[in-house]
Amino acid sequence: MPLSRLIQKESLIMSENRIDDSALPEKQVKRLRNLINEAETNLAAARELLNSMLGPEELPSRTTESMTGRVVEGVFDGQTMHDNEGKSYPVPANYASKSKLVEGDILKLTIADDGSFIYKQIGPVARRQLVGTLTQHDGAYYVEAGSKEYRVLLASVTFFKGHIGDQVSIIVPEDNRNAEWAAVEAIL
């Protein structure tokens, strides 16, 4: 069979097997989107870990100014970034932890042509520091500071080698008394 005929036949088979988005159950589409978001988060975390292990001079520099791709700005909520259209983007826990991001910080996300996510904090909110006690329940870590309990990232707790009952210095937004998340400054 000639090559052009084989390509034509393969193309026909592929078009017949193409999935119509409207035929997919909404639950499966949502699950696929979540899997893609998780993969993007893991890829960004792997790049960050490699960069921290090898040092910036060992990796080709990737500045957002020299990159092509889509740029999105949004607000950090303690775990993810939300743009002004309501779409959420996963922020690697290691980046949020290392940068000590708090709820309300403005982030810029560059989604490179190769699919990688590069975050940059562009608008930190006013902050205040508190001291509290590290606790854990419902599979998550919290710091009880005064009469309020703030959730903290597992990446922060493991980085600082925190243990239940430790005194922890945390950073919270100064103007948001309803904040649910805090950034760990240090274990005292």
N, C-alpha and C positions, 0 to 999 in steps of 0.2 A: 504494500500500500504506500503511495507517495506520502512524503512528509506533510505537505500542505493538506492532504485529505485527513491524515491522522490528527493534525492540529484542529481542523474544522470539527471532526468527530468529538474530540476531547472538549472543545469549547461548547458544543451542543449538550454534552452530558453534564458539564458544570452548570450551564444555565438552567437545565431541568432540575438539578439538585439544589439550586440556590434557595436559601431559606427566606421566606417572606416574614418581615418583622412582625406583622400583624397576626401571624399564625403562632408565634411564640407566646407561651404563657407569660404573663407579666412577672411572675415569681422567678422564672428562669432568667429572664432578661435582667432583673434586679440582681440576682445571684452572680451572673456573668460580669456585670458592672462592678460588683463588690470584689470579685476575684481579680479583675484588672486593676482596681485601685490598690488592692493588697500587693499585687506584683510590682506596681509602680513604687509603692512605699518601700518594699523590700529592696528594690533596685537602688533607690536613692540612699537608703541606709547602708547598703553594701558599698556604694561609692564613697560615702562619708567615712565609713570604717577603714576602707583601703587608703583613703587620703590621710586619715589620722595615723595609720600604721607606717606608711611610706614617706609621709611628709609632702607638702605641696610641690617641692621642687622635683620630686620623682614622677609626678603625674603631669600630663599636659595641662596647662592652665586653661580653665573654662570660665571666662568672665561673661557675665550676662550681656555686656556691651558688644562683645564680638560674636555672640551666638545669634543664630537665626531661630525663630520659633515664635510661639504665641506668648504674650505677657498678660498675666491676670493679677489683679490686686484684690486683696480681701482682708478679712478680720479673723484673727486667731481666737478660737473659743476654748482653748485648753488642750485640744487634741487635733483639731482640723482647722483648715482655713475656709471661710465662706465668702464667695464673691457677692457682688451687689445683685446678682440674678438668683441667688439662693443655692447655687451649686457648691458642693463641698469638695475639698481637695485634701488628701491625706498628708499630714506633716510628719516626717520621720521623728519618732520619739527622741532619738539621740540628738537631732538638731534642736528640737524644742527645749530639751534638757540643757544642752551645752550653751545655747543662746539665752537661757533663762527667760523664755517667752511667757508672757502672762496674758490672760483674757483681755481682749481689746487691742492688742498690738496689731499694727497694720503690716502686712507682708506683701511682697511682690514675688510672684511665681513665674519663672520662665519655663515653659514647656518646650524643650528643644526639639528640633526636627527628628532627632533619633529617639524621642519619647522620654528622655530623662527630665526629671523635675529638679529645678534649682531654685531654692527659696532664699530670700533676703529680707531681713527686717528693715522696713523703711519708716515706720512710725511708732516708736515705743510710747506707751501710755505712761502717765505718772505712776510711780510705784511707792509702796511702803513695805517695810520689813516687819515681820512678826516672828515670835518664837513659840513653838508648840511641841506637842508630843506625837510621835509617829504611831499610828494605829493601822489595823487592817481588818476589814470585814467585807463580805460579799465579793471576795476575790480581788479587791482593790486596796490601795494604800491611801491613807488620809493623814492629815496633820490637824490635831485639835489645838486651836489657838484661841484662847479666851472662851467665848461661848459659841464659837463657830468651828465647823469642820470643813477643811479644804481637801479636795482630792489632789494627789500628786502622781506624776508619771512613774511607772515601774522602772523605767530607764534611769531616772534620777536616784531612786532608792538603791538600785543595784550599783550604780556608779559610785555613790558615796558609801556603799556597804552599810546601809541603814538596817537597824533592827527594831522590832516593835518595842516601844517604850523610850527610844532615843529622843533627846531634845533636838529639834530641827529648826534652823533658821529658814524662813520661807519669804518669798516675795509675792505680793498680791497687788492688784490694781488699786490705786489710791482712791479713785472716784467711783468705784463699783463695789458697794457694800454687799451686793448680792452675788458676787463672784463665787463660783463653785470650785475653781481650780487655782492652784498656787504653783510657783516654780520653787524648787529646792535650791537654796543658797549654799547651805552647808549642814553637816551633822555636827552638833556641838558636843 
